[in-house]
Amino acid sequence: MKFESEPFLGFNTIRHRPTRVSILTVLITLACNVALFIIFVFSYPSTEQSEDTSPFHWTTCPGKQADANYKCGSLSVPLDYTQNTTAGKTIDIAIALYKAQVLPSLGTITFNFGGPGGPGKASVLAAGKALSELTGGRHDILGFDPRGIGESVPITCFKTANHHAQFDVMASGVNPPDTLGSTTLVSSYAAVQEAWAKSCAKWAGDILPHMGTTQVARDMDEIRKALGDDVLNYYGFSYGTMLGTVYVSMFPDRVGRAIIDGVMNPLTYMGGPIFKDTPGDVVDSDELFKVFAHECDKAGPTRCALSHPKHKTSHRIHNFLKDLESRPLVVEGSEVPSILDAPRTATAIYNALYRPSGWSKFARDLASAMAGNATELVNPFLGDVDSCPIMDSSADNGLPGVTCLDTIGNDVSLKEWEKASEKGEDVSRLFGRASVWQYLVCKYWQVKPVERFTGPWNNMLRNKLLIGNTLDVITPLRNAKTVERILKGSSVLLHHDGYGHCSTAHKSSCTLRYIRQLFVNGSYPESGTKCSVDHDVVLFPEADSLVQPKKTELEEIHDLIVQYNIVK
């Protein structure tokens, strides 16, 4: 990689070649299972900076030129914090900010939406107003693209976007082994993953060692300093909870008001191989599937298309999956002629569990597939197909780009991975095996991190609030309880009694009130507080109410979280 002064994606930064997007039919389980919020009870207003002298070089934002509430910029940070940071190479971090709506401002809240691989700049541009409303309107809302992601020098795993697309076509036909009738040999799937890892090293090798969570946490601290803030106020969803946990553990005296929502377990994620962490992600997934099926049965055929007067929904779905194992369904009406097999159907079910508000539509799509028309179920997997792409993005490369650096001990025999897959199935019959195999690329990852934080995790912090869902598809409640335990009295667990991924998935006015109070007043609930979802939230509404009104601000936020954490 050359380090040149020419602008890349609008910024003077490290130049490198374009990226690939992986479209493997694999379950992505790093997400927002448990809604976990860490809130630090003090915060200071940011120092006002001249637009001309600001290190962010603020300007108008694409598509928002007429809206003075938004501004965009970038911040130059060291590429490698372990080297001489004054004379070393730098990388530009892309940033978007939505201004506080109630003055005087109480400072800035930095957001991360998960993945890893979710771009923060685009997220704030899409939902700045909603994020401001969620947190009380008293802070500037800031989103940044982590290094290697989005506009912050996205990692590139192929020579061109067209080469990337060609690889995707080949890779998408190789299902993870041992999953719901898959006939893929372990060796065949492993070869695809090895090819991916080696191609990433070839085309993005210079930035790959610097993409770990530890370095991104240091970037956040540089953003805090450049803003002129004494502390960092933070809100992280899903993987963003890991980034938040690492930051507060590295810089406990610089933490303001912070929330981590959809909590990951730092002990298993940063403490060993990824294949030992992922089964813990799906520990509640099958139970949430049972809840979906049971709620459908209760709603009845008039409100849930899968409901049948004589057969349980769960049994019907399992029987359908069994049939697909031996007889995949040809889908002629989809945007591209395709098939629906058992692994893809399981992925569709898994994705649906992230969003309870979409259960009614998903039930209609799955019922249609059972009747022979799987067009609506398959189309989301096909995406927007560009036959001659000229632009590329980091996309799914961000997942291994970060995860394979954060975890250790992945380069073991395939037999060990097979054993982990079997253990995964013991935890989740539907999703356990795929949750392990999706990370096999880490076995072949070619680079090591320049720095990796592994604790201590028990530094005394100001005040925290942790929020955990009753049933989260990817971040179970027990993760939030683990973080509460290792923080040793420096946190409070708020139990959000809902379904889906993160507290945004299932509306609770009680939870929303505590979020706003924390950011605006610095107050937090008593330990053990439990918030129920609102009574007017109906999982399977009447047929005449299926035409949905304009999305609420909470739904806008949750759409972003789902977008960055499910399989396309």
N, C-alpha and C positions, 0 to 999 in steps of 0.2 A: 504494500500500500504506500502511495506517495502522500506526503504532507505538503499540500500546496495552498496558496492563498486564494485560489479561484473559488467562487461561491458554489456550494453544493446544496441543492434544494433551497436556495435563497439565503444561505448562511455561509460565511467563511469558515470552513471546517475541514475535517479529514475527508479526502475523496476516496471512494472505493466503488466497486462495481455493483450492479443491480442485484436484487434479492430474489429468492424463490418463495413460493407459498405452498406449503404441504397440504394436500387434500386427502390425507389418509383417512380411511373410515375407522377412526379410533376415538375412544371416549376420552375427552379432556376432563380430567377430574380436579385440576387445580382451579378452584373457583371460590365461590362465596358461600360455602355450606352454612357456616354459622355466622350470624350477624354479630360481629364483635366490635365494640367501640371502646377505644382508650381515650379518655379525655383528661387533659392536664389543666388544672383549674385556674391557672393564671395566664394572662396574655397581655402583650403590650402593643400599642398602636405602632404601625410602621412609620418610619421616617419618610416624610414627603421628599420626592426626588424630582428634579427637573427632567422633563422628557429628553432634553438635549444632553444632559450629563449622566443620565442613568446608565449603569453598565448593561442594562437589558436592551438599550437602543430601541425603545418602544416605537411602534408605528401602528397604522390601522391593520385590521385583520381581514383576510380573504373572505368575501361574502358579508362582511360586517362593517364596511366602510362608512355606512350612514348611521351606525349605532355607536355613540360616544361612550357607551358602557364597556365596550370591549377594546383591548389593545393587545398587540402581539409583539414578541421580541425574542431574543435569545441571550444566553449567558455563556461566556467562555469559561470552561473549567479544565483542570488538569486531566489529561488522558489517564495518567498513572499517578495516583496519590502516594505510591511507595517510593517514587523517585523525586528528584528536585523539582518541586512544583512551580518554582519561579522561572526556571529556564527550560523546562520540559515542554513536550508537545501538548496541545490543548484540543478540546472538542467542544462544539457549540451545542447547547441544550435548548431545544425549541420550547417556547412558553406562550401561553395565552392567559389573559387575566380579565375577569369580569368585576367591575367596580362595586364596592359596597353601596347598597341602596338606602341605608339609614346612616346618617352622619351624627356625631363624629364616628369615623371608622375605628373598629377595635383591632385592626391589623389585617393579616392575610391568613387564609386557610388553604393549605396545599392538599390537592387530591391525587389519589392513585386508584384506578378502576380495575386493577387485577390483570390476569393473564397467567404468567407474565407475558407482556407483549402488547398491552392495551395502551394506545396513545392518549396522553392526558390533554394535549393541546386541542385536538379535534373534539374531545369530550366536553371541554369547557365551552368551546364555540357552539356545540350542539345544545348544551343544557346549562349554561351559566346562570340564567335566571332561575331555573328550577333548583340548582344547587344553593343559590343564595337564599331562596325561600326556605329550603330544608334546614339551613343553619341559622336562620333568623335575620338575614339581610344586613348584619352589622360588620361584615368582613369582606374584603376583596377575595374573590375566588380564583385560585391559580391552578392551572394544570400544566404539566410538562411531559414531554416525550422522553422517557428514560433512554440513556445512551444505547445506541444500537436499534432503537425503535422509532417508528414514525418518521419525523423530520430530523431526528438527532442522529444522523449518520446510520441509517438502517442497515443491518447486516445483509450481505448479499451472498447467496450460496450458489449462484450460477453466473455464467458469463453474460447472459442477456435474459431479459424477461421471457423471451420466446423459448430459450432452453429450459427455463424454469417451468413453463407451461407444459412442455413436452415431458419433463420428468414427472410432473403431477399426473398426467394421463396414465403413465405406466404405474406409478405408485398407488393410485386410487383403486386399481384392480387387485391389489394384494392385501386382503384382510388380515388382521392380527390372527395368529394361530390359536387353535383350541377354543374358539369363541363361537358358540351357538351354531354349530354345523360348518364352521370354516374348514376348508380343505387345504389351506395354506400350510406348507411345511415351515417349521421354525427356521430352518436354514434359509428358505426363500425370503421370508419376512426380514430376517436378520441382514441379508445381503442388501436389501433396499435401504435399511436404516444405516448400514455402514457406508453405502454410496452417498447418502445424504450428508452424513457427518464429514466425510472426506471432502466433499464438494464445498461445504461451508468453510472448512479449514483452508482450502485452496483459494477461495475468492474473498474471504473475510477474515483471514487468519490474524491480521494485525489488531483488529478491534475485539475479537472474541475473548481474549483473556481479561478484558476490562469491563465486561457486561454484568458481572455478578452483583447481587443485592448489596453487598458491602460498599462497593464503589458508588452505586446509585444513592445509598444513604448519605455518603459524603457529598454527592452532588446536591442533595436536598439541603444540607447544611450550608453549602456555598450559596444556594438560592436565598436561604434565610439571611445570611450575612449581607448579600447584595441588596436585599430589601431594606436593610437597616433595622431588622427586628432582633430583639434580644432572645426571643424564643420562637420555636416552630409550632404553629397550630396545624393540625393534620387530621385528615379523614381518609382512611384506606379501606377499600373493599376487597375481599377475597385475597389474592396474592398481595394486594396492597396492605393487608394486615401483617404479612411477613416483613415487608419493607418497613412498616411502622414499628414493629417489634424490634427489628434490628436497629433502627434509628434511635429509639428511646433507650435501648441498652447501650449503645455506643456513646450517646450524648445525653445522659440523664438530666444534666443541669441546664439543658437548652430546650426542654420540652414545655410547650404551653398547653393549650387545650387540644386534646387529640382523641380520636375515635378509631377503633379498628372493628370492622363489620364483616362478618363471615370469616371467622378466625382459623388460621392455619396453625399447626403445631410446630414450633421452632425446634423442639428437641428431636423429633424424628426427621424433619425436613433438612435441617442444617447438620444433623448429627450422624448421618449414615447414608447408605445407598437409597436412591429414589424408590426402588422396588419394595423397600421395607416401609416407606412412608405412605405410598398410595393406597394400600388396603384400608388404612385408617380413615382415608378420605370418604370412602363409600360405605362406612359402617351403618349409616342410617338410610342409605339409598333404597334398598329393597323395602324397608318399612314405609318410606314415603310413597313408593309405588303402590303398596297395599292401601294406603290412605286415599290415593287418587282413585283406585278401583272401587274402594268402599264408598267414597263420596259419590261416585258415579252411580253405584247401585242404589244409594239412598235417593238420588235425584230422580231416578226412574227414566223410562224411555222418552218421555216428553221433553226432558231437559238434558239428558246425556245420551248421545247417539249410540254409545257402546252398551248401554244398559239393556238387559234382556230379562223378561219375567221369570224365566226358568233356569238361567245359567248365570253364575257370577262373572263379573267383568274380568277379574284376575284370571280365572280359568280360561275364558275365551281368548285372552291375549296370549297366555302361555301356549295354548293349543295352536294359535295362529303362528307363533314363532317356531313351534315344532314342525308345522307343515312347511314353512319357508326354508327350514334347514335342508330339506330334500327336494323341494320344488319352489325355487325363487319365482316371483311374480314378474312377468314381462309388463313393462309400463310403456304403452305406446303414446299416450296423450301428454307426456311430460315435455318440457322444452327441448330436451334431447332424449331420444329413445334410450331407455334405461331399464334396470331391473330393481326390484325390491327383494332383498334377501334378509335373513335373520339378523346378521350383525348390523346392517343399516337400520332396520326397524328398532333394534334395541337402542341404537344411538338416538333415534328420533324420540323414543320414550324417555331416555335419559335427559335429553335437551328440554323436553316438555316439563319435566319436574322442576326445572329452575324457575318457572313462571306460572304459578297457580291461576293467574288471571287469564291465561291462555288455555287452560285445561278443556274448556268447552269446545273450542275450535279444534284442538288436537283430537278430542274424542270423535268429532265428526270426520276428520281426515283419516283416522285409523279405522273407523267403521267403514268408510268408503273403500279403503284398501282391502279390508276383509271381504267386501262384496265384489272385489275384482278391479276396482279403479284406484290405483295408488298415486295418481298424478300429483295431488296436493301434498302428499307425504314425501314424495321424492324431490319435487322442485326446489325446496330449500337447500338440498345438498348440491344442486347443480350450479347455483349462483349465476353471476353474469359472466358468460363465457366469451372471452375475447380471442378470436382466432389468430390475431397477430398483435400481441401485446408489446408495447414499446416502453411502458413505465412499470416499475416493480415496487414492492414495498416489503418491509420486514415481515409483516403478517405472522404466520405460524412459526417462522424461524426464531421469533423472540422467546418462544416457550423453551426449546432446548438451549438457546443461547444463554439464558439465565439459569435455568434449572440444572443443567449439566455442570455448571460451575459451582453452584451452591451446595450440591450434594457430593458425597464421596463414596468410593468403594463400588462404583457401578461396573467397572471392567472385570467382571467375573465370568465364569463359564455360562453358556446358554442353559446348562442343566440347573444352575442356581436360579436363573430367571424363570425357568419352567416351574421350579418349586414355588417361587414367589407367586406365580400366576395361579397355581393350585390353591395357595393360601388365600389369594384374593377372592377366588370363587367361594371359599368357605365363608368369607365375610359377606359377599354379595353374589348371589347366583346369577343375576342378570348382568352386572356391570364389573364384577371383580377382576376377571381375567384381562379384559381390555384396559382397565385402569392401570394395570402393570405394564402390558406390552406397549402402550403408547409411548413409553419413555425408553424403549430399548435403544434408541439413538444415542442415549447417554453412555451406553457401554462402549461406543466407538468414537466418542467425542475426542478430538485430537489435541485440545489445549487444556491447560490448568489455569485456575484463577490467579491473578497477581496478589490477591488479598481475599481472605475469607473469615468473617467473624463467626465465632462459635460460642460466644458467651463471655462473661457471665450474664445471665438473664434476670438476676435478682437485684439489680440496682434499685435503690429507693427513688421513686419518682414523686412528683407533686401529687397528682390525683389522676386516676384513670377510671373510665367506665367501659366495661366489656359487655357486649350484647350478644346473646346466643339464641338461634332459632331452636324451636322444639325439634323439628325435623328438617335438616338442610341436606340437599342432595350431595354436596361435596365438602362442606366444612361442618362436621357434626358438633353438636352442643358440647361434647366432652372436650373438644379442642379449646373452647373458651374457658372451660373449667380448669384445664391444664395451665393455661396462661395465667389465670387468676391465682392458681396455687404457686407457681414458680415466681410470681412477682411479690409474694410474701407480704400481703397487706397493702400493697401499693396500687390496688385496683379494686373495682367493684363490678360484679357480674350482674347485668340486667338481662333477665330471661325474656326474650321476645317469643311469645307463644304462637308462632306461626309456621307456615310451610314455605318451601322454595329455597332460594339462595339469597342470603343476606336479609336484613330487616325490611329492605325496600320491596321485597317480593310479595308481602302480605301486609296490607296496611293496618297499622295500629296507631291511633291518635295518642295513646299513652306513650309509646316509644318515641313518636315524633316530638312530643312535648319535652321529653327528657333530652333529646338531641339539641333542640333549640335552647333550652335552659342552660345546658352545659356551655355552649359556645357564647351565648349572650351574657349569662350571669356567672358562669363558673360553678354552678351548682350541679349536684349529681344525686341519684336516688340512694336509698338505703340498700345495703348489701342484701341480695336475695329478692329484690323487687321483681315482680312478674307482670308483664304487660300483655293483655289479651288483644286479639285482633278486633277490629271494629265489627259491630253486629250487622252492618249493612253490606259487608263484603260477602258476596254470593259466588261460590265456586262454579256452579252450574246454573246460570240464570234461566228464566222462562224464555221460550223461543221468541216471543214478541219483543224481548229486550236484548236480542243478540246483536243488533246494530249498535255498535259502541260509540259513545260520544267522543269528543276530542280527548286525547290522552291527558291524564293528570300530570302534574309536575313530578310526582313520585314515580309514575310509570315511565316518564321520559328518562329518569335516572336509571331505573331498573333495566330499561332497554339497552343502555350502554353496558351495564354490567354483564347482561346475558350475551351481548354481541361479542365481548372479548373473552368469554369463558366457555363457550360451547363449541361443538364440532360443526363446521359448515358442511 
